[in-house]
Amino acid sequence: MKWEGERQSDNVEDRRDGGGGGGGGGGPRIGGRGIGVGSIVIALVAGWIFGINPLTVLGLLSGGQGLEAPGSQSAPTPARPPPATDRQAAFVSTVLADTEDVWTSLLAAEGATYRAPKLVLFRDRIPTACGQGAAAMGPFYCPGDQKVYIDLAFFETLKSRLGAPGDFAQAYVIAHEVGHHIQQLIGVSAKVDQMRGRVSEAQMNAVSVRVELQADCLAGVWAHNSQKGKGWLEQGDLEEAMNAASQIGDDTLQRKSQGTVVPDSFTHGSSAQRMAWFQRGLQGGTVAGCNTFDKRAPA
C-alpha cells in the first residue's frame, strides 16, 4: 500500500501518555453503545491473546463494572497529535484521512454532510462516553462521543497471534470502525438500540451479526472508492484485507480458543460471511449495496 506522502488527518488524538486513565462504567456495545472488532468473541480469547481474564472483558462488554469502580472520572488531559516521527501513527492518520475524503464525497453525492469521527490512540485502557475501554477488546467505535479507539498494539496481535499481517489488513480494521460511524450517522445504530430488551439474546446476536457485516461491507465501499481515487493499493493488499476478515470471523476465533463453534453465540459473523460482505462492498462501491438487514440479503 503506497501510503507515504499522502495527507494525514487532523482528527487523531494521542492519549498514549497518561491521557486515558480514569474510571468508567460499562464498555463498548452495539447501537447506542460502542461496537468493536474485538467484541464478545475477542473477550473469549482474551486470556489466550493477552493473558487477561476473559470475565473482566466480558463484564465491560455486557455493561458491568469496568476495570475500576464507577464514579466521577478526572478530566482528561488535552489531546495532542501523535509525534511526526511515529510511523505507525502516521499510517493510521493517513488511512483515516482517506476515509474522510471518500465518505465526504459519497455522502455529498446523496445530499448529506459527513461529520468525521475522531480517532483516539491509547494504551491499555481509557474512559469513553460508552464506558471504560480496554485494549483487550480490540479497536472499537463509541457512538456516544463519535470516536474510534485503537491501541496500536492490536496490530501486532493481528499479525502475530491472529495470522493477519499487512498494512492493508490494518487499514481494513480502521475502515470497519469508521463503518460503524457511518451507521451512526445514517441512523442504523439508533434503530438497533431500540431493539435492545425487546428481543431474545439469540435474536440480538443475529442483529449484531448484521451490524458487523454491514460495517465490513462499508469498509469494502471505502476500499473501492479509495482505490479508484488514489490507485495506491499494491499486489496482495486486497488479499491481506480478506485474510483479516477471515481470521476475525466468529467461527475461526471460537475454533482457535475453545475448539468448538457455537453459531447462536456469533456477534460478528463467520469468516465466510465477513469476507463475502467486504467483497460485496469492494465490488459495488455503494452504501445501498450494504443493506445486510434486507431479508433477501445473503446470510
FIMARKE-622944 format. One record per residue: x, z, y negated of N, C-alpha, C, CB in turn; residue in one letter. Coordinates in steps of 0.02 Angstrom, whole numbers, plus 50000, padded with zeros to 5 digits. Glycine has a CB too. Layout:
<nodes>
XZYXZYXZYXZYA
...
</nodes>
This chain:
<nodes>
500435000050059500005000050000500455000049939499515006249999M
500394994849898500834994049841500534997649779500944986549826K
500605004149778500265008149727500705010049668499995014349759W
501355009849676501795012149623501745007549562502525012449648E
501745010649503501695006849441500985005749418502025000249450G
500485007649459499785007049439499575013049396499335006449502E
499015012349362498765017749319498625024049359498135015449282R
498785029749329498625036149358498065039549319499255040749360Q
497655043249353497075046449322497285052449280496565048449375S
496915053549227496995059649187496545065249212496835058149113D
496175063949266495695068849290495955073049349495065065349311N
496615073949352496915078049404497125084749375497525074549437V
496885090149405497075096849384497545099849436496445101349376E
498125102049414498615105149459498545112649456499335102849441D
498255115549509498175122849512498555125749572497415124749517R
499125122849586499515124949644499955131049630499945119349668R
500025132949567500465138449550500075144249518501025136149502D
499635147049558499285153049535498625151749502499715156649489G
498425145449494497795144049460497195144349506497825137549428G
497315145549570496745145249617496565151849648496895140549670G
496835157549622496675163949652495985166249633497185169049633G
495795172049659495155174849640494675175249698494845170849585G
494115178449685493625179449738493155173649744493245185649726G
492625174549782492145169249791491665170849846492495162649805G
491125167249849490615168349899490645163149952489935168649869G
490065160049964490025155150018490445149050004489315153050030G
490675145750056491115140050049490735133450049491615139950103G
491105127850052490805121250046490295119750100491345116150047P
489735117050078489205115050124488865108750097488695120650133R
488355106250134488025100050116487565100850056487635097350175I
487395095150026486885094749974487085098049911486245097749999G
486735103449890486905106849828487525110949834486345111149807G
487845110549891488465114249903489005109349924488375119749956R
489615111749931490165107149944490135103850012490815110749937G
490455098150018490465094350080491185092150091489985088250078I
491455093150150492145091350160492285087550223492555097350160G
492815083750223493035080350283493175085450338493655076150270V
493445091450319493595096550370492965099250401493985102250339G
492535102450362491875104950381491885108850447491395099150388S
491295108950481491205113350539491705111850594490505112650566I
491815105450609492245103850666492965105750652492195096250683V
493195104550590493875106750573493925114350580494055104550501I
493375117950562493385125150570493505127150642492735128250545A
493195123450688493275125050759493985124050783492795120750800L
494345119450751495035118250773495535121250725495165110750781V
495285125350678495745128250628496285132450660495345132450578A
496095136150713496605140150747497145135850777496285144350801G
496955130150803497435125550835497885122350782497065120050874W
497595120450725497985116950675498375121750630497525112650632I
498015126950605498315131150554498495138250578497855131650496F
498265140150638498375146950660497915151850626499085148850650G
497335149450602496855153650566496255154850611496645150450499I
495985160950609495395162450648494815157850627495195169950640N
494545153750671494005149150652493395152750624493795145050712P
493275159150645492695162750620492745163850545492625169350656L
493365164550520493455165350448493225159150412494185166750432T
493425153350437493235147050406492495145750414493635141250435V
492225147150473491515146050484491095150550439491335147350557L
491345156550425490995160950378490945157850310491345167650374G
491475154650288491475151150224490985145450225492175148650206L
491005141550279490595135550282489855137150289490815131150340L
489685142850319488985144450330488695148750275488915147950396S
489085149950223488805153650167488935161050171488085152450161G
489355163150217489525170250223490045172250172489755171850293G
490305178150181490805180750134491435176650138490955188050148Q
491755175650082492365171650079492965175650102492475169050010G
493555173350084494165176650104494245183450071494765172250088L
493905184250015493905190649981493185192649968494315190249914E
493075198949955492395201249943492115198049881492375208849937A
491455196349881491155193349822491205198049763490425191649836P
491185195149705491235199049645491435194649588491715204749652G
491525197549530491715193649472492415191049483491675197849406S
492515184649469493175181749479493505180749411493135175149517Q
494155181749411494515181149348494495174049324495245183549357S
494545173249258494535166649228495145162749251494505167049151A
495055156549272495635152649295496095151049238495405146149328P
496735150349255497215148249204497065141149183497945148949230T
497245139249123497115132349101497445127349149497375131249030P
497065122049164497325117049209497855112749174496755112549235A
498315110149214498815105649186498905099849234499495109449174R
499155094349209499275088649254499865090049299499395082149214P
499905086749357500485087749401501115085049369500365084349470P
501695087649388502325085049359502435077749376502915089249384P
502735074149330502845066949339503295065449399503145064049276A
503695070249420504165069149475503845070349543504755073649467T
503225072549546502885074049609502595067549636502335079449599D
502935064549684502725058049710502055058349746503255055349757R
501935063549783501305063949820500715064849772501315069749869Q
500805068949720500285069749670500175063249632500455075449622A
500715059549620500655053149585500245048249627501355050149571A
500335048349692499945043949736499205045749731500185044549809F
499045052249737498355054449733498045052449665498305062049743V
498435053349612498185051649544498055044149538498695053849491S
498475040149571498395032949569497775030649606499015029449597T
497675033449666497075031749704496445033949667497095035049774V
496465040049638495885042449601495735037749542496005049549576L
496255035549507496165031049451495815024649473496835029349418A
496005022149531495695015949555494965017049575496085013049613D
494805022849603494105024249617493705024449552494025031049656T
494015026949499493675026949434493525019849410494105030749381E
494025015549416493945008649394493395005049435494605004749400D
493435005949501492955002449545492245004949533493155003449618V
492155011449533491475014149527491185013349457491465021449547W
491605013449407491365012049339491085004949336491935012849287T
491435000249366491214993349366490584992349408491774988849392S
490564995249468489994994349512489364997449483490144997349580L
489415003449455488815006649427488595003349363488945014049415L
489075000749324488894997249263488484991049279489524995249223A
488644987749334488274981849355487554983649373488614978449415A
487424990049389486754992349404486434995649344486764997149463E
486754995349286486494998349225486595005749221485774996849220G
487065008449259487185015649260487885017149234487105018549331A
487995023249213488645025449188488975029949239488565029149120T
489605028649254489965032749303490295038649268490495028449340Y
490155044549292490495050649269491005052649322489975056549256R
491625051549306492165052649356492245060049372492825049749330A
492375061749435492495068649453493215070649436492365069749528P
493325077149430493995079749426494255080549498494015086649387K
494895080049506495215081349571495695087149562495585075049599L
495605092449601495995098549593496495099149651495535104749590V
497125099749634497645101149684497725108749689498325097749665L
497695111349750497765118549758498165120049821497075122049761F
498335126349830498665128649891498265134449921499405130749877R
498165134049985497875139650025497135140950011498265145850011D
496965143149951496275144749936496155144249861496105151849962R
495515143449843495355142549772494615143949761495535135349748I
494435147449706493725148449691493425142049662493635154249641P
492825140349682492485134549657491765136449640492505128749709T
491395131749609490695133049594490275133349658490425127649548A
490565131249714490215131449779490445137349821490345124949817C
490855141749793491115147249831491865146549842490755147949897G
492135150949883492855150849896493045144949940493075157449927Q
493515140949917493775135449956494415137449991493895129349912G
494535134450049495135136050087495445129650114494965140850145A
496105129550118496465123650143496245121850214497215124850141A
496045126950254495865125650323495245121250330495745132150359A
494865120450276494275116150278494445108850272493795118050223M
495055107350250495215100450233494965099150163494905095550283G
495075093150136494825091250070494055091750068495055084150051P
493785093650010493065094150004492845092749933492815101050026F
492205091049926491905089849861491395095249846491565082849858Y
491395097849785490915102949765490445100049713491275109249737C
489805099049730489335096349681489225100949621488675095049714P
489315107549632489195112349578489625111249517489295119249604G
490255109249528490695107949471490925100649469491295112549474D
490675096649517490845089549522491605088449524490535085649463Q
491915092149570492645091649579492805090549653492995097949552K
493335086749664493625085849731494215090549736493835078349743V
494265094249792494805099049802495245096849860494515106149814Y
495895096849849496365094649901496985099149901496565087349890I
497125101949959497785104949970498195099350002497745111450017D
498725097249967499095091349990499425092350058499625089649940L
499465098650081499725099850149499275096750202499785107450161A
498645095350184498195092150232498455085350254497495091450202F
498795081850210499025075150227499565075450281499295071650165F
499965080750281500455081550335500085083250400500965087250318E
499565087250395499155088750454498825082450480498615093950437T
498575078350435498265071950454498755067650493498015068250391L
499375067750472499895063650504500135066650569500475062750457K
500355072950566500715075750623500255079050675501205080750600S
499705081850655499265085350702498665081250723499025091950672R
498405077150677497815073250693497965066050711497345073450635L
498595064050705498795057350727498555051750682498535056250794G
498525053050616498285047950569498785047350511497575049550543A
499355044150522499855043350469499685037550422500555042250499P
500045037150367499985031450323499665033050256499595026050357G
499905029550204499635030950137498915028750130500065027450085D
498705023450165498015021450157497545025950196497925014250180F
497795029350248497395034550281497245040050231497765037350343A
497735041850190497635046950139497155044450085498315048850107Q
497225038150066496785035250016496065035350041496995028050000A
495965034050105495295034250135494985041250127495315032250209Y
495385046450138495145053250132494905054550061495685058250152V
495305052550012495115053449942494485049649926495685051249895I
494455043349948493875039149934493245041949967493995031949958A
493315044950026492745048150060492465053750017492955050850129H
492895057949990492665063549948492355060949884493235068349933E
492635055749854492325052749795491645049849814492795047149765V
491585047449876490945045049901490405050449897491015042649972G
490605056749911490125062249904489925063149830490425068749931H
490385061849785490225062249714489715056849695490865061449670H
489795050849724489305045549712488615047749738489525039049747I
488605050949796487965053549823487645058549776488085056749892Q
488065062649744487805067449695487505063849635488365072249673Q
487845058649612487615055049552486965051149565488155050349528L
486885048449625486295044249638485725048149670486485038449683I
485805054749676485255058949698485205060349772484635056049676G
485665057849812485625058949884485725066349901486155054749920V
486215069549869486365076549884485765081049870486975078849844S
485415079849814484845083949796484285083249848484585082049727A
484165077249871483645076149921483815079649987483545068649933K
484445079350005484655082550068484595090150061485385080650085V
484775092850004484745100049995484025102649998485075102049929D
483555098549977482855100549980482605101450051482415095349943Q
482955098350098482765098750168482995105250201483035092850206M
483465108550169483765114450200483235119950209484345117050157R
483205122650269482725127850284482055125150307482635132150225G
481945118650299481305115650318481345112150386481075110750265R
481945111050410482035107650474482485111950519482345100550464V
482505110250582482905114050629483655112950618482725112250701S
484045117150649484775116450643485005109750671485135122250680E
484725107750727484915101350757484735095550710484575100350825A
484145095950679483935090750633484385090650571483205091750613Q
484575096650548485005096950489485695094150505485065104150464M
485935095450566486575092550586486535084850586486765095050657N
485965082250609485885074950610485875072150539485235073150646A
485575075850492485575073750422486285073950394485105078150379V
486655079250413487345079850391487755073950413487645086350417S
487645071650475487995065850500487855059750457487805064350574V
487225058850438487035053150396487385053550327486275052850387R
487435059650301487775060650237488505058550242487715067950214V
488835060950294489545059550302489685052150316489835063850357E
489255049150357489345042050372489245037750309488865039750428L
488785039850266488685036250204489305036850159488065038850166Q
489615042750159490235043650120490795039250148490455051050120A
490805038450215491295033950245491165026750223491265034450322D
490535024850222490345018050202490535016950128489595016850212C
490405021950086490575021350015491335020850006490305027249976L
491715024250049492445023450047492635016250063492795028250097A
492265013250110492385006150126492205001650068491995004250188G
491665003250032491464999349973492024999549921490805002049943V
492305005549911492865006049864493445001649888493105013449857W
493625002049952494194998249977494084990749968494314999850052A
493474988449981493304981349973493424979049901492574980049992H
493144982749855493194980749785493884982049755492664984349744N
494214987249780494894988649757495364983049776495134995249786S
495324980849839495754975449862495594968949826495674974549938Q
494964967749813494774961649777495064961649707494004961049774K
495094967549676495354967849608496114968149603495074973649575G
496434971549651497144972749645497564969149698497284980049650K
497274967949757497654964849810498264968949830497874958049790G
498184975549828498774979949839498844982449910498734985749792W
498394980449955498464982650024498964978250061497784982350059L
499324981450106499834978050146499624977850219500514981450138E
499974974150258499814973650329499824980550361500314968950365Q
499304982050397499244988550431498874993750392499924991050446G
498744992750327498404997850288497694999150312498394995750215D
497314993850323496624994850345496604998150413496254988150347L
497084996450455497114999750521497245007250514497674996450564E
497635009150463497765016250451497125019850434498275017050394E
496705016850392496075019950373495605020350432495735016050316A
495575015050472495135015050530495365020450580495135008150564M
496005021150589496275026150634496105033150609497025025350641N
496155034250543495985040750515495255042350528496135041050439A
494815037450516494105038450529493985040250603493695032150511A
494365037150647494295038550718494545045550736494675033450758S
495115047450709495425053850727495035059850702496125054150701Q
494625059050650494235064750625493495064150643494305065250548I
493345059950694492675059850721492535066350758492575053850768G
491905068550756491735074950788491905075050862491005076350779D
491775069550897491905069550969492655070150984491635063251001D
493055066650944493785066950955494055073950941494135061850910T
493835076950886494065083650868493835088850920493825085650799L
493215088250942492965093050991493335092251058492205092151002Q
493455086151077493805084951140494505087951138493845077351155R
494845087251081495525090051074495515097651072495855087351011K
495015100451040495025107751029494715111751086494665109350966S
494185109051117493835112951167493735109351234493175115151141Q
493945103151237493925099451299493245096551316494135103851354G
492735098251278492055095651290491765093151224491605101151321T
491265088851230490945085951171490205088151171491005078151170V
489975090751113489285093051106488965089051050489255100851092V
488645083451065488365079051013487875082450966488025073351045P
487475087250990486985090550947487325094650891486535094950988D
487955096250901488315100150850488695095750801488795105050884S
488665089150810489025084750765488775085650693488955077350787F
489225085650645489045086050574489335080250534489285092550545T
489795076450564490115070950528490035064250563490855072450520H
489875064250626489805058050664490375056950712489755052250616G
490245052850762490765051450812491295046850782490445048150874S
491845046150818492375041750795492115034550787492965041850845S
491725032350836491455025550833490995024650773491075023850897A
490585029650758490135029150701490525028950635489655035050701Q
491025033250630491405033550567491775027050554491895039450569R
492065024350606492405017850597491915012350580492795016050661M
491335012350613490845007050603490575007150531490265007750652A
490435013050504490155013350437490685012050384489835020050426W
491305014150396491835012350348491905004750347492505015750368F
491905001750405491984994450408491384990850377492074992250481Q
490794993750384490204990750354490274990450278489564994650373R
490504996050248490624996050176491184991450156490775003050152G
491694991150198492274986850184492074979550184492824988150236L
491654977550230491454970550235490934968650183491184969150304Q
490454973050170489914971450124490074972650051489304975350141G
490424978250038490634979749970490084981849923490964973949942G
489494983949950488944985949906488664992649927488394980649907T
488414996449878488095002849892487465001849933487935006549827V
487104996449919486484995149955486584994550030486164988749929A
487174992350050487314991650122487494998150156487874986950131G
487485003750119487685010250145487105015050155488205013350100C
486515012550164485935016950173485905019450245485285013250155N
486265024650258486275027550326485625031150342486865032350333T
485205032350292484575035950303484005031250323484375039750241F
484115024850319483625020050341483565020550417483825012850319D
482955021350442482855022150514483085016050552482125023650529K
483125010350517483355004350550484115003750550483044998250517R
484445008350514485175008050511485465009850579485445012850457A
486045007050596486355008650660486545015950664486975004350671P
486475018950722486625026050731487375027150729486335028750797A
</nodes>
